Amino acid sequence: MAFPAVTNVTGSNPGPQSDTLPDTVQLPTGNIWKIGYFNLTLTPVGVGVTTATEQTFAATGIGLLTTDFVYVNKPAAQASLGIVGARVSAADTLALTYSNQSAATITPTAAEVYKVMVLRVQPNWSQQATGNQLDW
């Protein structure tokens, strides 16, 4: 059985049998509007001894918004160094918090290609007042 052809994202299907083959481009529940996966080449500065420090990076071209959720993967592991936070601090600006658990300054590897996943909430979504928040 083949999936029905979807022609648009407005909720209509002008093709044949539109009563029995509705559009299937969006799940019936949820509040995630867009998901994107991007590569960013970053060159962080050194992270001081036994500390966590936030560094910001220009992410021009992605179109990041401060309401976006971001998940970041550093490609190479470095002993005692971790990413403990990721956020969009301003439009098109990615902020990463690096943690150094050693007794020496660690400089993250220069010019690494980080993987960044962006989740954007539907702009017209509002949390319901009561009940299970996933079943709105």
Kinemage of the C-alpha trace (Angstrom):
@kinemage 1
@onewidth
@group {chain A} dominant
@subgroup {mainchain}
@vectorlist {calphas} color= white
{ca met a 1} P 0.000 0.000 0.000
{ca ala a 2} L 1.434 3.364 -0.999
{ca phe a 3} L 1.147 6.533 1.036
{ca pro a 4} L -1.252 9.146 -0.401
{ca ala a 5} L 0.288 12.002 -2.360
{ca val a 6} L 0.381 15.214 -0.335
{ca thr a 7} L 0.232 18.400 -2.344
{ca asn a 8} L 0.330 21.145 0.277
{ca val a 9} L 0.517 21.923 3.984
{ca thr a 10} L -2.689 23.933 4.371
{ca gly a 11} L -4.866 20.990 5.347
{ca ser a 12} L -6.468 20.339 1.978
{ca asn a 13} L -5.858 17.665 -0.623
{ca pro a 14} L -7.244 18.707 -4.006
{ca gly a 15} L -6.511 15.273 -5.497
{ca pro a 16} L -8.980 12.423 -6.044
{ca gln a 17} L -10.780 10.904 -3.040
{ca ser a 18} L -9.937 13.865 -0.837
{ca asp a 19} L -12.521 12.668 1.703
{ca thr a 20} L -10.671 9.390 2.316
{ca leu a 21} L -7.051 10.501 1.837
{ca pro a 22} L -6.385 13.509 4.100
{ca asp a 23} L -3.041 15.280 4.230
{ca thr a 24} L -0.519 13.570 6.489
{ca val a 25} L 2.181 16.230 6.742
{ca gln a 26} L 1.791 16.952 10.469
{ca leu a 27} L 1.111 14.798 13.490
{ca pro a 28} L -2.266 15.447 15.127
{ca thr a 29} L -0.675 16.563 18.408
{ca gly a 30} L 2.536 18.326 19.359
{ca asn a 31} L 4.044 21.762 19.332
{ca ile a 32} L 7.280 21.346 17.369
{ca trp a 33} L 6.985 23.287 14.142
{ca lys a 34} L 10.404 22.816 12.523
{ca ile a 35} L 13.456 20.643 13.083
{ca gly a 36} L 16.794 21.448 11.486
{ca tyr a 37} L 20.222 19.819 11.507
{ca phe a 38} L 23.275 21.941 10.723
{ca asn a 39} L 27.071 21.812 10.679
{ca leu a 40} L 28.962 24.718 12.280
{ca thr a 41} L 32.737 25.058 12.259
{ca leu a 42} L 33.723 26.494 15.648
{ca thr a 43} L 37.024 27.538 17.221
{ca pro a 44} L 36.462 28.015 20.978
{ca val a 45} L 38.950 29.647 23.335
{ca gly a 46} L 40.549 27.983 26.354
{ca val a 47} L 38.428 26.962 29.338
{ca gly a 48} L 39.939 27.750 32.744
{ca val a 49} L 40.800 25.301 35.503
{ca thr a 50} L 37.827 23.519 37.173
{ca thr a 51} L 35.227 25.895 35.779
{ca ala a 52} L 32.340 26.166 33.368
{ca thr a 53} L 32.412 29.011 30.857
{ca glu a 54} L 29.888 30.117 28.243
{ca gln a 55} L 31.218 31.089 24.822
{ca thr a 56} L 29.166 32.574 21.993
{ca phe a 57} L 29.481 31.911 18.271
{ca ala a 58} L 27.892 33.529 15.213
{ca ala a 59} L 25.519 31.108 13.495
{ca thr a 60} L 24.730 33.302 10.511
{ca gly a 61} L 22.616 31.675 7.845
{ca ile a 62} L 20.689 29.308 10.117
{ca gly a 63} L 18.187 31.876 11.373
{ca leu a 64} L 18.311 30.937 15.062
{ca leu a 65} L 15.730 32.495 17.378
{ca thr a 66} L 15.987 32.845 21.162
{ca thr a 67} L 12.883 30.646 21.497
{ca asp a 68} L 14.591 27.719 19.706
{ca phe a 69} L 15.863 24.640 21.534
{ca val a 70} L 19.350 23.560 20.449
{ca tyr a 71} L 21.273 20.350 20.956
{ca val a 72} L 24.979 20.290 20.144
{ca asn a 73} L 27.455 17.482 19.514
{ca lys a 74} L 31.204 18.137 19.659
{ca pro a 75} L 32.794 15.665 17.230
{ca ala a 76} L 35.986 14.824 19.135
{ca ala a 77} L 36.177 13.863 22.790
{ca gln a 78} L 38.716 15.656 24.968
{ca ala a 79} L 39.583 14.373 28.424
{ca ser a 80} L 37.989 16.413 31.250
{ca leu a 81} L 36.158 18.725 28.801
{ca gly a 82} L 32.426 18.672 28.205
{ca ile a 83} L 29.595 20.753 26.818
{ca val a 84} L 27.132 21.217 29.675
{ca gly a 85} L 24.767 23.731 28.103
{ca ala a 86} L 23.602 25.012 24.736
{ca arg a 87} L 21.186 27.855 23.979
{ca val a 88} L 20.466 30.668 21.562
{ca ser a 89} L 21.548 33.796 23.412
{ca ala a 90} L 20.498 36.230 20.633
{ca ala a 91} L 19.289 35.951 17.061
{ca asp a 92} L 21.822 33.913 15.041
{ca thr a 93} L 24.058 33.491 18.104
{ca leu a 94} L 24.801 30.058 19.548
{ca ala a 95} L 25.997 29.995 23.177
{ca leu a 96} L 27.814 26.898 24.465
{ca thr a 97} L 28.872 26.291 28.047
{ca tyr a 98} L 32.072 24.273 28.293
{ca ser a 99} L 33.079 22.553 31.525
{ca asn a 100} L 36.699 21.844 32.439
{ca gln a 101} L 37.101 19.285 35.225
{ca ser a 102} L 40.905 19.236 35.223
{ca ala a 103} L 43.653 21.129 37.018
{ca ala a 104} L 44.895 22.682 33.754
{ca thr a 105} L 43.369 24.985 31.152
{ca ile a 106} L 41.894 23.094 28.193
{ca thr a 107} L 41.445 24.600 24.757
{ca pro a 108} L 38.778 22.811 22.710
{ca thr a 109} L 40.011 21.582 19.348
{ca ala a 110} L 40.075 24.404 16.798
{ca ala a 111} L 38.008 24.395 13.583
{ca glu a 112} L 35.916 21.359 14.486
{ca val a 113} L 32.599 20.821 12.729
{ca tyr a 114} L 29.941 20.684 15.447
{ca lys a 115} L 26.553 19.096 14.760
{ca val a 116} L 23.668 21.358 15.815
{ca met a 117} L 20.025 20.252 15.964
{ca val a 118} L 17.430 23.014 16.247
{ca leu a 119} L 13.837 22.505 17.415
{ca arg a 120} L 11.386 25.362 16.834
{ca val a 121} L 8.061 25.569 18.662
{ca gln a 122} L 4.955 26.493 16.688
{ca pro a 123} L 4.627 30.292 16.891
{ca asn a 124} L 0.905 30.196 17.716
{ca trp a 125} L 1.127 27.451 20.351
{ca ser a 126} L 0.146 28.178 23.941
{ca gln a 127} L 0.208 25.810 26.871
{ca gln a 128} L -3.206 24.632 28.014
{ca ala a 129} L -4.356 25.598 31.503
{ca thr a 130} L -5.018 22.107 32.881
{ca gly a 131} L -4.647 18.451 32.066
{ca asn a 132} L -1.966 16.452 30.351
{ca gln a 133} L 0.185 18.909 28.398
{ca leu a 134} L 1.015 16.339 25.691
{ca asp a 135} L -2.654 15.690 24.916
{ca trp a 136} L -3.693 19.204 24.011
